[in-house]
Amino acid sequence: MTHRILVPFELPDPEPVSRLLVEDLAAMEVVLLGHYSLPEQTSPKAARRQFGEETQAELDALAADFEAAGADVTTRLVFGKDRPKAIDEIAVDENCDAELDPAPTDGIDRILVPLVDAENLERLEDFVAALLEATTTEVTLFHAVEGEEKRGEIEAMLDGARERMVADGFDPDLVDVAVVEGEDHDSAILRLAEEYDAVVMGEADPGIAERIFGSLPDRIADRTGDPVIVVRRNL
């Protein structure tokens, strides 16, 4: 399966993705979204007429870095007022199975993979395998036990995921599992993510906490300064 990942940039003057991360994503199909935020009184059509040529040139320069690494690149330029909505619409329109919350990185040697449940497990494992193909990156499969969940069942889920990854070719010495109790899921991920170089996680249903505090992937990226990849539920 060829994976297709959305990489959003805020224009103008976007923050570039590090060369190391570009190379890690080069085996995938990459969709670069350039989003130009507009004030309420400005129409997208007027902004595109005024800024379209120069912002497309900025987006093409970003695409050139991915193309030089061997990636198949598509670019989309959006002028609008709602960045999260634009990201979601382009991800669906371009049939992306993951989104990147970019951040600078000196290298990805350890990846945290939070697993909430088994619903998105196969897709998440498949994406991690594609991302880490031919690398020696360490992976930790993680879950925080909450509510009525039973630790034994959670450990069995994580151990099963680890076994499938090893069967798919992962070095067993590089795949670990971690379970914590007494801490809510989001807080545990935020704390533990600081010990890793990147986070790969499944998409969650948005809730009131995300509307108030920002999405969990954004909060992880803001706190750690590391890239976060979200594997979407529905393709």
N, C-alpha and C positions, 0 to 999 in steps of 0.2 A: 504494500500500500504506500502510495506517495502522499506525504503529508503536506498540507497547505497552511501556512501560518501568516497571520496578520500582524504587521509591525506599524503602529501608529506614530506619527510625528506631529508636533504642534508647530505650525508655521506662522510667521516667518522665523528665520534664525533657529532652525531645529537643532537639538542636541544629537550629535551623531552616535550611532551604536559602535561599541568598541570593535576593533578588528577581530579579536578573538571570538566574540559572539557572532559576528558576521560569518566567520569560517565554520562555527558550530552549526549554523542554520543553512549553510550553503547547499546541503544535500536535499533540502526541501524546496517546495514551491513557495515563494515569498510574495506577499501582497503588501506593498508600502502605501499606507494611507497618509496623505498630507492634509491635516485639518487646519483651516484658517478661521480663527474665532472672530465673530462679528458682533459689534454693538447692536442693540435692539433696532435702531433706526436705519441700519444699513441692509439693503437687500443682497442676497447671494449673487444675483445676476449682475448688479452694479459692481460688486467687489470683484467678481471674476473678470469683468471687462477691464477694471483698473489694475488688478494685481495678478491676474491669471498667468501671464507669460513669465513673470519673474519667480512666482512661487512654484510653477511647474519646473522651471530650471533648477530650483533648489531641490525639488523632489527627485528630478532626474540625476542630480549629482549624488544623492544618497543611494539611488538605485545602482549607480555605476560601481559603488563599493561592493554591493552584493553580487553583481554580475561578474566583477573581476575575480570573485571567490568561486564562481561557477554556478551561482544560483539562477534559477528561472524566475524572473521578476516581473510583476505586474504593478503599475502605479495607479492610484486613484486620488484625485484632488477634490476636496469638499470645502466649500465656504458655508459656514453655518454658525448657529448659536448653541448647539447642544452636542458637545463632543462625545459623551457616552453613547448617545443615540446614533451618531454617525458611525462610530466604531462598530456597534451591534449590526446596523443595517448593511455596512460594507462586508462585514464578516459573513453574514448570511448570503448576501448577493454573490460574493466570490467563493462561497462554499469552503470557507476556512474551518479547519478543525481545531485551531488553537490561536491564541492571541498572546503577544509579547508585551509586557510592561517593561520597556527597555531601561537599562541603567549601565553606567560604566562598570567594567570588570577587568581585573588583571589576570583572570583565568578561572575556569570552573572545574574545581577538583572535588567538590562535595556538593551533592544536590539533595535537598529535602523534598520528599514526595508525601504530602498529607493525603491520607485516604479516609474519606468520611464514611463511605459505605461501598458495597460491591456493585452498585448500579452502573457506575462509569469506569469500573476497574479495568476491564479488558482494553478499552480505548486508551486509558491513561497509561497502562503498561506498554502498549504498542507505541505510543508517542515517545515515552522515555527511552525505549529501545532504539527508536530511530534517531533521537537526539544524540544518544551516546554511542552510536555505532563506531566501533574501532577505537574507542577511548578507554582509559583506565579510571574513569571518574567513579568515586564512591557514591552510593545511593542509600538513603535511609528512608524506609517506608514507615510512616508515622500516623498515630491516632491518639486522641485524647478521649478517655472513657467518660461519658456523660450520662446523666439521667438513669434510665432503666437498662442501659447497656451493661453487658457482662464482660469482664476482662478476658475470660477464657475464650469467648466467642470472637472478640476483637483480635486476640493473639492468633487464633486459628485463621482468621481472614488475612491478616498480614503475612503469616507464615505461608499460606497458600499462594499469595501474590509473589512472595519471594521465590517459592519453588518454581512457579511458572516462568519468572524472569531467568532463573538459572537454567531451566530447560530450554529457554530461547537463546542461550549463549552467554549470559552474564557470568562473570567470574563470581563464584559463591563467596569469595573472600571480600568482595566489594559491595555486596548487597546486605544491608542490615535492617532490622526492625526495631522500633521504639514505641512503647506504650506508656502513657502517663495517666495518673488519676488525681482527682482533687483540684483540677484546673479546667476552666472552660476551653473549648476547642480553639477559638480565635486567639485567646491570650496565650495559650500554649504554643501555637504556631508562631505568633509574633516573637515570643521569647526564644524559641528554639531556632528560628530562621537566622538569627544573628550569628549562629555558629557555622552557617553554610554559605556557599558562594552563589547559589541560585535556588529558586523554589519552582517546582512543577506541580500544579494542582488542578483538580477538576473544577468546573464551573458550578457555582452554587446559586440557589434561588435568591434573588435580592430581597432583603428584609428591611425593617425600619432602622435597624442598627447601621446598615450600609448607607441608607439615605442620610443619616445624621452624621456618621463618622467617616464616610467614604468606604468604598469596597475594600474587602480584606486584601486582595492583591495590591491595591494602591497603598494601603497602610503598611504592608510588608515591604514594598519597594521604598517607601518614604523612610521607614525605620532602619532598614538594613543597607540601603543604597545598592542593592543587588537586583539583577533581573528576575522577573517573575513570569512564568509562562502558564497560561490558563487554557486547559483543554476543554473545549466546549461539549455540552451534553448532547445537543441535537444538531445534526448536520443537515 
